[in-house]
Amino acid sequence: MTTETLPTLAILGGTGDLGTGLARRWAQAGYEVIIGSRTQEKAEAAVADLREVMAERGVAEISVQAMENLAAAEAADIVALTVPFSHQASTLELVKPALAGKILIDVTVPLVPPKVARVQLPEGGSAGQIAQDLLGEDVSVVSAFQNVAAAHLQEGSGLDCDVLVCGNKKAAREEVIKLVEAAGMRGFHAGMINNAAAAEALTSVLIVINKQYNCHAGIRITGLEA
């Protein structure tokens, strides 16, 4: 498959460790990636840092651009949202006109600081469900990556971590599973967007485990044939 056949990916709120980690892995896999931010300056700084890290690892040829969130959403075929839960709704309202007919990968976890180690799902059921309700059926919301530590995404090696992929349309889930695999992990169909609540809740459980055992834990699906 050539680079031209791959979808262009935008990561909104993509300047943090999670967003740049996904950008790094997708760009290295040959995707054209746009890092979006509320300001052009922050996006450009993240791109510059990413290029520097990739150059240190001997990867000079990557396609990464910097844009404000709305422009990034307009330019992309598939959009990922990696903002804190407190900014989810406002960011989606901003870019909603640019998402019609597209896949939105919602990575939001509804953590409620300071008690982030306690499961506190929102009234809407889950962040993924809130995104789908807000955007309507013209947008295929797919919930994924909530249980992957940003620290591992920043590493250059493969990941011993699986990803639960939830969404109302199987074809959209399939596209996101391709991106999970491109980022070095295994992705699994985990049902409709309602089921995103399970993956989001697991994040608080993993925070407890990480603190207790001084690690960056993930999840693995067992019982499958090799």
N, C-alpha and C positions, 0 to 999 in steps of 0.2 A: 504494500500500500504506500502510495506517495504522500508527501506532506500536503499536496493540494487537495487530496480527497478527505483529509481530516477536518472535523469541525473546528472553528475558531472558538476559543474558550475565554470567558471573562470571569474574573474573581472579584466580586464586589466586597469592599472592605478588606482587600487582599494584601494590606501592608503589614499585618501581624505575622506571627510565627506560623499559624495554621495556613493562612492564605499564601504566604511565600513558599511554604513547604509544598503545597499542592502545585503551585506555579513551577517550582523547580523540577518536580517529577514529571509533570505534563510537558514542559518545554523540552526536557531531556528525551522524552519519548517521541518528540517530533511535532507536537501540537503548537499552533500559534496561540500564544497566551496574552491576554490583556489584564494587567493589574489595575483595578479600579479603586478609587478612594474619594472621599468627600472633597479633597483638594488635589489639583494636578501636581503640586510640589511634593506631597507625601507619596503619591504614586511614582513619580520620577525617582525619588530617593530609594524607594523599595526596589525598583528595576535596576538602578545602579548597583545596589548592594548585591542583588541576585546575580547580575552579570559578573561581578567581582568574584563571588564565591564559585560560580561555575567555571570561570577561567582558572582559578586555583586548582580545580579538580580536572583540568585539562579539557573542558567542554567549552569551546569558543563559539560554536555555531548554534545559537538558540534564538527563537523568535519571540521576544517579549516586548510589549509596549506599555506605556503608562497613559491612563486617561481618567477623567472624573467618572463617577459611577454611572451616570446616565449615558454618557457617550460610550462607555465600555459595554453597557447592556445593549445599546443600539447596534454596535459593531460585531457582536458575538452571535454565534449559532446556539451555544449552550452557555448558560450563566450559572455561576456558583455564588452563594451568599455566605460569607464567613464573618458577619458582624455579630457583636454581642446581642443578646435577646432584647435588651432595652432599645436597640436601634433597628430591630428587624422591621417593624411595621412602617416606620418613617422612610427607611431605605426602599422598601417595596413600593410604597405609595409614589415615591419619586420616579422609579424606573418602570412602573407598571405599563405605561404605553409602549415601552420598548420590548416587552416580554411576550406579547401576543404571538401564539403559534410556536413558542420555544419551550425548551426544557429549563426549569429552574432547579438546581441542586441546592436544597436547603440544608445547611450544616449547623444551623442554629440549635443551641441547647438552652432551654429555659431555666438557667441557673439564677438563683435569687441571693445575691451577696448580702451579708457575709456567710450565710449558711449554705454554701455551695455543695457540701457533702450530704445534704438532705434532699431527697426527692420532693420537688414542689412543682408539679405539672400545672400549667396555666388553665384557666377556665375554658379556653377553646379546645382543650384536650391535649394538644402538643404544638410545638412551634411549626412543625410541618403542616398540620391541619390548619393552623391559623394562616399560614402562607397560601395554602390552596383556597381557603375561603375568601381571603382578601383578593387574590388574583383572578379567581373564577376559572371556569373549565377551559378557557382558551389557552391557559398555561398549564403545562404538565409539571407539577411539582413532584420532585423525587427527593426524599429524605435520605441522607447518607453521611458517612465519615464522622459521626458524633463520638465514636468510641476509639478514635485513632489519636494518639498523643502527638501534639505538634512537634515535640522533641524528636520523635521517630521520623516524622516527615522531613525534617531538616537533615537527617542523616543520608549518606549517599548509598547505603546498602538496601537490600530488600527488607521487607517488613513481615514479621511473624504476627500478623494481625488480620482478622477478617472484618468485612464491612457488611452490615445489614442495610439493604436497599429497599425502601418502601415507597410506593406510589400507585396511583389509581390505574395507570396505563402500563401494561407489560412491555410494550415497545420502548417506552421512555426508560423504564427500569433497565432494559437490556443495554441501552446506550450508556447509562451511568455505570453499569457493571464493566463495560469496556474501559471506561476511564479509571475505575478502581484497579483493574488489572494493569493498565498503563502506568499507574502509580506504584505498582509492585506488590499489590495485595490481592486477596480473593474477595469477590463480591457475591452476595447471595440474595435472591429474591426473598423478601420478607413480608410480602403482602401489600395490602392497600395502605394509603397514607394514614389511616387510623392507627396502624401498628407502629408508626413513628414514635408514639409515646413510649414504647418499650425500650427502644434504642436510646432515646433522650434520657429516660430515667436511669439507664445503666451508667450514664456518665457520672452521676453523683456517687453511685456504688464504686466505680473505678477510682474516683477521687479519694474515697475512704481507703481503698486497697493501696493506692499509691503512697498515701501518707503513712499507713501502717507498716508497709514493707519497703519503703524508700525505693520505689520503682516507677516505671511508666507502663502500667498494665494495659492490655487490650483484651479482645475476645477471640476465641477460636471456635469454629463449628466442628464438632466431632461426629464420628459414626458414618463418615462418607467413605466410599471406595477410593482408593488412591488414584 
